[in-house]
């Protein structure tokens, strides 16, 4: 993990995840931040959400984690469920993609994108 990953407390990203997110952002051709959160639904009760957005949309109450100038943002309500989350990425043909490791999850589904807390 990079120094930025170690110093972030609320949402941590592995080097692989950060590299892939930055590549995706560069394809948009804009300076965007990554918003990570949760919503009701999924096979375990709550689903992870993740999308790019304009940094101008960051609200004062949002938690912001800086990775060498790239911002990862989450709303306070989501942070209740994902504080300590580690976001990883694998480019494996089977089982590849983003992986969420959430210390608050009491149960996760087989797909890895929903959980209960």
Secondary structure, 3 states (H helix, E strand, C coil): CCHHHHHCCCEEECHHHHHHHHHHHHHHCCCEEEEEEEEECCCCCEEEEEEEEEHHHCCCCCEEEEECCEEEEECHHHHHHHCCEEEEEECCCCCCEEEEECCCCCEECCCCCEEEC
